[in-house]
Amino acid sequence: MDPPSTVDVDSDPRVTGEYVRQIPGNVEITLVGVVHDHPASTYRVRQAVTELDPDVLALELPPISIPLFEQYASTDRCPPVFGGEMSAAIQAADTATVVGIDRPTAGFFRRLGRTLLRERPSLQTVRNVVSDAFKTTKHAVTCRAAAAVGERASIRVEVDSPVAHDIDWADAPDDQARDERTRIRRSNSFMRAFRTASRSRASQLEDAAREEEMVDQLVRLRDAGDIVAVVGISHLDAVAEQLHSIGEVASTDGGRDR
């Protein structure tokens, strides 16, 4: 067996082990955490995909949104203008197996429903969960429709404007990495300070269902080969911990899939 591949986390401050998790095993899963549309995250994703050359590229995107981001990636511009780190990952990948592992999926809704029945949150929290699920489903459908328009008319339809950051590709790598860390701290502080209790609870319940579904899909993809998965930094540790736990159980059971 070939030795496990690794991401070089020493040569550039944007490719830091702080935001990369490698899950060892017969099939290696590498998780790359990102701040959406940030140049440091986009660079980190491109480097990880290029160096590891995975058999499967898994993205924190709805499966039905993948065709749109593949269109964004099919450009001579590097990185692509649209689609942030997700289209940049597709552009860098030398694989035809690109999959979305985020909601909305049937598995996600089943997990979310079971969670709501088990936890019995407040009515306002349930309303927030339902509202968020509707918005994300509507957005995913919009992405698929935009991809269909692009396929027919040979144009790229922009669905989302890129998130504005205070830094870009022209800035030094150290400055990009510093700005990314600042963004993460500010985002965490903002959510703690300004989210209502019901909104925070709704987010926790939804994130738990999302992360469980992403882990399940990654485990199911192992038969296809080594995987690089691009996920938001807020999900990185939870997904990595669940994958480690599953690996430990599989080892205890003699390597049988569960």
C-alpha positions in Angstrom: 0.0 0.0 0.0 1.3 3.5 -0.8 2.1 5.7 2.2 -0.7 8.2 3.1 -0.3 11.5 1.3 -0.1 14.7 3.2 -0.6 18.4 2.7 2.5 20.6 3.0 1.4 22.9 5.8 4.8 24.6 6.3 5.5 26.3 3.0 2.7 28.9 3.1 0.8 30.5 6.0 -2.5 30.0 4.2 -2.0 26.2 4.1 -2.1 25.7 7.9 -2.7 22.5 9.7 -5.1 24.5 11.9 -7.7 24.2 9.1 -6.8 20.8 7.6 -7.8 17.4 9.1 -6.5 14.2 7.7 -8.4 11.0 8.7 -6.1 8.0 8.2 -7.3 4.6 7.0 -7.4 2.3 4.1 -9.0 5.2 2.3 -7.8 8.6 3.4 -10.3 11.5 3.9 -8.8 15.0 4.1 -11.0 17.8 5.4 -10.2 21.3 4.3 -11.9 24.1 6.3 -12.7 27.3 4.6 -14.1 30.8 5.1 -16.4 31.2 2.1 -14.9 33.3 -0.7 -11.8 34.2 1.2 -8.6 34.3 -0.9 -6.6 32.4 1.8 -9.2 29.6 1.9 -9.3 29.4 -1.9 -5.5 29.1 -2.0 -5.6 26.4 0.7 -8.2 24.4 -1.2 -6.4 24.6 -4.5 -3.1 23.5 -2.9 -4.7 20.6 -1.0 -6.5 19.3 -4.1 -3.4 19.7 -6.3 -1.1 18.0 -3.9 -3.3 15.1 -2.8 -4.9 14.5 -6.3 -8.0 12.8 -4.7 -10.2 10.2 -6.4 -13.3 12.1 -5.0 -13.8 15.8 -4.4 -16.6 16.3 -1.9 -18.0 19.8 -1.4 -20.2 21.5 1.2 -22.8 22.2 -1.5 -26.2 20.7 -2.3 -25.8 17.9 -4.8 -28.2 19.7 -7.3 -25.9 22.8 -7.1 -22.8 21.0 -8.4 -23.5 21.6 -12.1 -23.6 25.4 -11.6 -20.2 25.3 -9.8 -18.8 23.1 -12.5 -19.8 25.8 -15.0 -18.1 28.4 -12.9 -14.9 26.3 -12.8 -14.8 25.9 -16.6 -12.9 29.1 -17.3 -9.4 30.1 -18.1 -9.4 32.5 -15.1 -7.6 31.0 -12.1 -9.2 31.1 -9.6 -12.6 31.4 -11.2 -14.5 34.6 -10.9 -17.6 33.0 -9.4 -18.1 30.2 -6.9 -15.3 31.0 -4.5 -13.3 28.2 -3.1 -15.8 25.6 -4.3 -15.4 26.3 -8.0 -11.6 26.7 -7.4 -11.5 23.2 -5.9 -13.3 21.8 -8.9 -11.0 23.6 -11.3 -7.9 22.2 -9.5 -9.2 18.6 -9.3 -8.1 15.9 -11.8 -11.2 13.8 -11.2 -14.6 13.4 -12.7 -16.1 12.5 -9.3 -17.3 15.7 -7.8 -20.1 15.4 -5.3 -22.2 17.7 -3.1 -22.6 16.5 0.5 -24.7 19.3 2.1 -28.4 19.8 2.5 -31.0 19.7 1.1 -31.0 15.9 0.8 -33.5 13.2 1.8 -31.0 12.0 4.5 -30.7 15.5 5.9 -34.4 16.0 6.3 -34.8 12.5 7.9 -32.1 13.4 10.4 -33.5 16.8 11.1 -37.0 15.4 11.6 -35.7 12.8 14.1 -33.7 15.4 15.9 -36.7 17.7 16.3 -38.9 14.9 17.6 -36.2 13.8 20.1 -35.3 17.3 21.3 -38.8 18.9 21.3 -37.5 22.5 21.0 -39.7 25.6 21.4 -42.2 26.4 18.7 -40.2 29.5 17.7 -37.1 27.3 17.2 -39.1 24.9 15.0 -40.3 27.9 12.9 -36.7 29.1 12.5 -35.6 25.6 11.5 -38.4 25.3 8.9 -37.7 28.8 7.6 -34.0 28.0 7.2 -34.7 24.7 5.5 -37.1 26.4 3.0 -34.5 29.1 2.2 -31.7 26.7 1.6 -33.9 24.4 -0.5 -35.1 27.4 -2.6 -31.5 28.5 -3.1 -30.4 25.1 -4.2 -33.2 24.9 -6.7 -32.2 28.3 -8.0 -28.7 27.1 -8.5 -29.9 24.1 -10.5 -32.1 26.3 -12.7 -29.2 28.7 -13.3 -27.1 25.7 -14.4 -29.8 24.6 -16.8 -30.0 28.1 -18.3 -26.2 28.1 -18.6 -26.1 24.7 -20.4 -28.7 25.8 -22.9 -27.4 29.4 -23.6 -23.7 28.7 -23.0 -23.5 31.5 -20.5 -22.5 31.6 -16.8 -25.4 32.8 -14.6 -24.3 34.4 -11.3 -26.6 33.3 -8.4 -24.6 34.8 -5.5 -22.4 37.8 -5.3 -19.0 36.9 -3.8 -18.6 37.7 -0.1 -16.7 40.9 0.2 -13.4 40.7 2.2 -10.9 43.4 3.1 -8.1 41.5 1.3 -7.6 39.9 -2.1 -5.1 37.8 -4.2 -2.7 40.7 -4.6 -2.0 40.9 -0.8 0.8 39.0 0.8 0.2 35.5 2.0 0.8 36.5 5.6 -1.8 39.3 5.4 -4.3 37.0 3.8 -3.8 34.4 6.6 -4.1 37.1 9.3 -7.3 38.5 7.8 -8.8 35.0 7.6 -8.2 34.3 11.3 -9.6 37.8 12.1 -12.8 36.9 10.1 -13.2 33.7 12.0 -12.9 35.4 15.4 -15.3 38.1 14.4 -17.9 35.7 13.1 -17.8 33.6 16.2 -18.1 36.7 18.4 -21.0 38.1 16.4 -23.0 34.9 16.6 -22.5 34.6 20.4 -23.5 38.3 20.9 -26.4 38.9 18.6 -28.2 35.6 17.9 -31.4 35.1 19.9 -31.8 31.9 21.9 -34.3 30.3 19.5 -32.1 31.2 16.5 -29.0 29.8 18.1 -30.9 26.6 19.0 -32.3 26.3 15.5 -28.8 26.7 14.1 -27.4 24.0 16.5 -30.1 21.5 15.5 -29.7 22.1 11.8 -25.9 22.0 12.0 -26.0 18.7 13.9 -28.2 17.2 11.2 -26.0 18.6 8.4 -22.8 17.3 10.0 -24.2 13.8 10.5 -25.4 13.7 6.9 -22.0 15.0 5.6 -20.2 12.3 7.6 -22.5 9.6 6.4 -22.0 10.6 2.8 -18.2 10.7 3.2 -18.3 7.2 4.7 -20.4 6.0 1.8 -17.9 7.5 -0.7 -14.9 5.6 0.7 -15.3 2.8 -1.9 -14.5 5.3 -4.6 -11.0 6.1 -3.2 -9.2 8.9 -1.4 -11.4 11.9 -0.7 -10.8 15.6 -0.2 -13.8 17.3 1.4 -14.2 21.1 1.5 -16.3 22.3 4.4 -16.9 25.5 6.3 -14.6 26.0 9.2 -17.5 26.0 11.7 -18.1 22.3 10.7 -14.5 21.2 10.5 -13.9 19.8 14.0 -17.4 18.2 14.4 -17.1 16.3 11.1 -13.5 15.3 11.8 -14.4 14.0 15.3 -17.3 11.9 13.9 -15.1 10.4 11.2 -12.4 9.5 13.7 -15.0 7.8 15.9 -16.3 5.8 13.0 -12.8 4.7 12.1 -12.2 3.6 15.7 -15.4 1.6 15.7 -14.5 0.0 12.3 -11.1 -1.0 13.7 -12.7 -2.5 16.8 -15.1 -4.5 14.6 -12.3 -5.9 12.4 -12.7 -3.3 9.6 -16.3 -4.1 8.8 -18.3 -1.2 7.4 -21.2 -0.1 9.6 
